[in-house]
Structure formats: structure tokens, C-alpha cells
């Protein structure tokens, strides 16, 4: 029985090889190919089909690419709940796409840009530099041992002077910095060469360093990321919150000893 089973197993390889070889030659013998275009429809029929799906007078025309490398997508009638008919102008096939695409392409390009001005977050940040009024204050996350001998992460001020700081006040500053968001985008803004606040945030174990400058022009706030074009508009309250949080960083408060009970 074992010998019979082994013979059957050994025959599997040659049989599969023969089947693959026959299949290959049969495929080669078939005329045409998978990329040969189907016969074009008469123009009158093509126009009737496009009218049926609202593609003769598309609600939206989207052009992708530039120069000779362009594609044009036509959006037509509704195709049921949440969908519309669509067609690549250079191809006969008609498909359906989400109707939200029609609303999305009407949006300003700035609405698709990332609104968060910094990618780092308080939990993965390890170094923070804040420059204001010509003075740079630097905070770094360090590892220390607590009273029980366990590893503990703490923020310390390393510049302009080394000092212990209250962890809650540093957490508030990090929260204010990483919460900065754009409300919209513009090409340029005044006063960014003399920012009110300049920030450098290191995160992801030193792998990411982000730099951000914030300035005011009247009652408006603006921000620019280092290495990126364009300027983000921000709420003036964003700058106020960062400045207030920076000024609120304090040395650690000594523990208050318990009040002894009063005797009777």
C-alpha cells in the first residue's frame, strides 16, 4: 500500500508539467489577446448610450494629468442611492462611482491638505524647542529611577539652563503645540520672517524632527512648516495658547505635608 501511494505521489509532478505545457500552447494558439480592444460601436449608438446615462451632458468633467498624459472622467446621472454613472472618455465602458466624488471635486484643494500642523504627539515626543522673544527654551524627555527603583520618564528643561520642571505644565505645553491646526491655506503671509513663536519638535525616538513658525498679521494667525510650500492660517487663540502654556511651565511643586490633626 505504501509503495502504491508513493508511486501516485511521484506521478503528480510530471502530470502537472504536461498540463501546464498543453495549456501554454493552447493559449498561444488562440487568436487575439486580452488587450485587444473590442469593435467600436457606431457613433449614433454611442451617443444614444451616453444620453441614456446622462454622459452626453455630464454634470462634472474631471481632467487628470497634464500635457499629452491626460485622462478625462465624465460623471452623469444618478445610478441609485449613493452612486452616479461615470465613463472614461477614451473608453467605451460605463461604470458607477460614489456620488460623493462629485461633491469632493468641487471643494477647494486646501480642504484635502492635512490640517494638523505637526505629526508628533505628546506620547511619542522626546524633545521640544520653543523660541520666543529671542530666547530658546528646550525640554527633553529623560529616563530616571523612582523611589522603588523602577524606570520612569520625566521631562526636564535643558536650556537656557538645566532645571527640573513640573510634568503637568510641560504636558500642557505639548498638548497646545501638537493641537495646532490649520483653518485654511494661503500662498504667503507677512511677519513669518519674524515669528512670534518658533517650534522644533522631535518624536518617534528621534526619527522625526518637525519645525514650525507662527506669526500674527493683525488679528490673523499664520503658520509655516519647514520645507513645505504655502502658509497655513490658524486661529490667533492657537498662538495665545502656546505662549500661555510656555509661560506656565514651572518648577516642580514640593509635596505638601499632611496637616496633623488638631488636639482637643
C-alpha positions as CSV (number, residue, x, y, z in Angstrom):
1,X,0.0,0.0,0.0
2,X,2.8,2.4,0.9
3,X,4.6,1.7,-2.4
4,X,1.4,2.4,-4.4
5,X,0.9,5.7,-2.6
6,X,4.5,6.7,-3.3
7,X,4.1,5.9,-7.0
8,X,0.9,8.1,-7.1
9,X,2.7,11.0,-5.4
10,X,5.7,10.8,-7.7
11,X,3.4,10.9,-10.8
12,X,1.9,14.3,-9.7
13,X,4.9,16.3,-10.8
14,X,5.1,15.0,-14.4
15,X,1.3,15.2,-14.9
16,X,1.2,18.9,-13.8
17,X,4.1,19.7,-16.1
18,X,2.3,18.1,-19.1
19,X,-0.9,20.0,-18.3
20,X,0.9,23.3,-17.9
21,X,2.7,22.8,-21.3
22,X,-0.5,22.0,-23.1
23,X,-2.3,25.0,-21.6
24,X,0.5,27.3,-22.6
25,X,0.5,26.2,-26.3
26,X,-3.3,26.4,-26.4
27,X,-3.3,29.9,-25.1
28,X,-0.7,30.8,-27.8
29,X,-2.9,29.3,-30.5
30,X,-6.0,31.4,-29.6
31,X,-6.3,34.4,-31.9
32,X,-6.2,37.9,-30.5
33,X,-5.3,38.8,-26.9
34,X,-6.6,40.1,-23.6
35,X,-5.7,43.7,-24.5
36,X,-7.2,43.8,-28.0
37,X,-10.0,46.5,-28.0
38,X,-13.4,45.4,-28.9
39,X,-15.0,46.6,-32.1
40,X,-16.0,50.2,-31.8
41,X,-19.8,51.0,-31.7
42,X,-21.4,53.2,-34.4
43,X,-21.4,56.8,-33.4
44,X,-25.2,57.1,-33.3
45,X,-25.4,54.1,-30.9
46,X,-22.6,55.6,-28.8
47,X,-24.4,58.9,-28.5
48,X,-27.7,57.2,-27.5
49,X,-25.9,55.2,-24.8
50,X,-24.3,58.3,-23.4
51,X,-27.6,60.1,-23.3
52,X,-29.2,57.2,-21.5
53,X,-26.8,57.5,-18.6
54,X,-26.5,61.4,-18.7
55,X,-23.0,61.3,-20.1
56,X,-23.8,63.3,-23.2
57,X,-24.2,66.3,-20.9
58,X,-22.1,65.3,-17.8
59,X,-22.8,67.1,-14.5
60,X,-19.0,67.1,-13.9
61,X,-15.9,66.6,-16.0
62,X,-12.7,65.7,-14.3
63,X,-9.4,66.0,-16.1
64,X,-6.4,64.1,-14.6
65,X,-2.8,64.6,-15.6
66,X,-1.3,67.2,-17.9
67,X,0.0,67.6,-21.5
68,X,-0.3,64.5,-23.6
69,X,-0.8,62.3,-20.5
70,X,-4.4,63.2,-19.7
71,X,-7.5,61.3,-18.8
72,X,-11.0,62.7,-18.7
73,X,-13.7,61.3,-16.5
74,X,-17.3,62.1,-17.1
75,X,-20.0,62.0,-14.3
76,X,-23.6,61.5,-15.4
77,X,-27.0,60.6,-13.9
78,X,-27.6,59.1,-10.5
79,X,-27.2,55.3,-10.5
80,X,-29.2,54.6,-7.4
81,X,-28.6,55.6,-3.8
82,X,-25.1,56.9,-3.3
83,X,-23.8,56.3,-6.8
84,X,-23.6,58.0,-10.3
85,X,-22.7,56.8,-13.7
86,X,-19.2,57.5,-14.9
87,X,-17.1,57.0,-18.0
88,X,-13.5,57.4,-19.1
89,X,-14.0,59.5,-22.3
90,X,-11.4,57.4,-24.2
91,X,-13.0,54.0,-23.3
92,X,-16.5,52.5,-24.1
93,X,-17.1,51.0,-20.6
94,X,-19.6,52.8,-18.3
95,X,-19.2,52.3,-14.6
96,X,-20.6,53.6,-11.3
97,X,-18.7,55.6,-8.7
98,X,-19.7,57.1,-5.4
99,X,-21.8,60.2,-5.7
100,X,-19.6,61.9,-3.1
101,X,-16.9,62.2,-5.7
102,X,-19.0,64.9,-7.4
103,X,-19.0,67.0,-4.2
104,X,-15.4,66.3,-3.4
105,X,-14.0,67.6,-6.7
106,X,-15.9,70.9,-6.1
107,X,-14.0,71.5,-2.9
108,X,-11.0,73.8,-2.7
109,X,-7.7,72.0,-2.9
110,X,-6.8,73.2,0.5
111,X,-9.6,71.1,2.0
112,X,-7.7,68.0,1.1
113,X,-4.5,69.1,2.8
114,X,-3.6,67.8,6.3
115,X,-4.8,70.2,8.9
116,X,-2.6,69.1,11.7
117,X,0.5,71.2,11.6
118,X,2.6,68.7,13.4
119,X,2.6,64.9,13.2
120,X,4.3,64.3,16.6
121,X,2.1,63.7,19.6
122,X,2.8,64.2,23.4
123,X,3.1,60.4,23.9
124,X,5.9,59.9,21.3
125,X,7.7,63.3,21.6
126,X,11.2,63.3,23.2
127,X,12.4,66.9,22.6
128,X,10.8,70.3,22.3
129,X,12.3,73.6,21.5
130,X,10.3,76.8,21.7
131,X,11.8,80.1,20.7
132,X,10.1,83.3,21.7
133,X,11.4,86.9,22.1
134,X,14.9,85.7,21.1
135,X,15.2,83.0,23.8
136,X,15.0,79.3,23.1
137,X,13.7,77.0,25.8
138,X,14.5,73.3,25.4
139,X,12.7,70.4,27.1
140,X,13.9,66.8,26.8
141,X,12.4,63.6,28.0
142,X,14.7,61.6,30.2
143,X,14.6,58.3,32.0
144,X,15.1,58.2,35.7
145,X,14.6,55.8,38.6
146,X,11.7,56.4,41.0
147,X,11.8,55.6,44.7
148,X,11.1,52.0,44.0
149,X,14.0,51.7,41.6
150,X,11.7,51.4,38.5
151,X,12.4,53.3,35.2
152,X,10.3,56.5,34.9
153,X,10.2,59.0,32.1
154,X,10.3,62.7,33.0
155,X,10.6,66.0,31.2
156,X,13.4,68.3,32.1
157,X,14.4,71.7,31.0
158,X,17.9,71.6,29.4
159,X,18.2,75.2,28.1
160,X,18.7,78.1,28.6
161,X,19.5,76.5,32.0
162,X,19.1,73.0,33.3
163,X,16.2,72.7,35.6
164,X,13.5,70.3,36.9
165,X,10.0,71.2,35.7
166,X,6.5,70.3,36.8
167,X,5.4,67.5,34.5
168,X,1.8,68.7,34.2
169,X,2.8,72.1,32.9
170,X,5.1,70.5,30.3
171,X,2.3,68.2,29.3
172,X,0.0,71.3,28.8
173,X,2.6,72.9,26.6
174,X,3.0,69.7,24.5
175,X,-0.8,69.5,24.2
176,X,-1.0,73.1,23.0
177,X,1.8,72.7,20.5
178,X,0.6,69.4,18.9
179,X,-3.0,70.6,18.8
180,X,-2.2,73.4,16.4
181,X,-4.3,73.0,13.3
182,X,-4.8,75.0,10.1
183,X,-8.1,76.6,9.3
184,X,-7.2,77.2,5.6
185,X,-4.1,77.7,3.4
186,X,-2.7,80.8,1.6
187,X,0.3,81.3,-0.7
188,X,2.1,83.7,1.6
189,X,1.8,85.8,4.8
190,X,3.6,88.7,6.4
191,X,5.8,88.6,9.5
192,X,6.8,84.9,9.2
193,X,10.4,86.1,8.9
194,X,9.9,87.5,12.5
195,X,7.8,84.8,14.1
196,X,6.2,85.2,17.5
197,X,6.9,81.6,18.2
198,X,9.2,79.1,16.6
199,X,8.9,75.4,17.4
200,X,11.1,72.3,16.8
201,X,9.5,69.0,17.9
202,X,11.4,65.7,17.9
203,X,9.4,62.5,18.1
204,X,9.4,58.8,17.2
205,X,12.7,58.2,19.1
206,X,14.5,61.0,17.2
207,X,13.5,59.8,13.7
208,X,11.2,62.7,13.1
209,X,12.1,66.4,13.6
210,X,9.4,69.0,12.6
211,X,9.9,72.8,12.6
212,X,7.0,75.2,12.7
213,X,6.9,79.0,12.9
214,X,3.9,81.0,13.9
215,X,3.3,84.7,13.4
216,X,0.5,87.3,13.5
217,X,-0.6,89.8,11.0
218,X,-3.2,92.0,12.7
219,X,-5.8,89.7,14.2
220,X,-4.9,86.8,12.0
221,X,-2.5,84.0,12.8
222,X,-0.3,82.2,10.3
223,X,2.0,79.2,10.4
224,X,4.6,77.7,8.1
225,X,6.2,74.2,8.3
226,X,9.9,74.0,7.5
227,X,10.4,72.5,4.0
228,X,6.9,72.9,2.8
229,X,5.4,75.5,0.4
230,X,2.4,77.6,1.3
231,X,1.2,79.0,4.6
232,X,-1.5,77.8,7.0
233,X,-3.9,80.2,8.6
234,X,-4.5,79.4,12.2
235,X,-6.7,80.9,14.9
236,X,-5.0,83.6,16.9
237,X,-6.1,81.6,20.0
238,X,-3.7,78.8,18.9
239,X,-0.7,81.1,19.3
240,X,-2.1,82.5,22.5
241,X,-2.5,79.0,24.0
242,X,1.1,78.1,23.1
243,X,2.5,81.3,24.6
244,X,0.4,81.0,27.8
245,X,1.4,77.3,28.2
246,X,5.1,78.2,27.8
247,X,4.9,80.9,30.4
248,X,3.0,78.4,32.7
249,X,5.9,75.9,32.8
250,X,7.0,75.9,36.4
251,X,9.4,74.1,38.7
252,X,8.0,71.0,40.4
253,X,5.9,71.9,43.4
254,X,7.1,70.4,46.7
255,X,4.8,67.9,48.3
256,X,2.6,69.4,51.0
257,X,3.0,67.6,54.3
258,X,-0.3,66.4,55.7
259,X,-1.8,68.6,58.3
260,X,-1.6,66.9,61.7
261,X,-4.9,66.5,63.5
262,X,-5.7,69.2,66.0
263,X,-5.8,68.1,69.6
264,X,-8.8,68.6,71.7
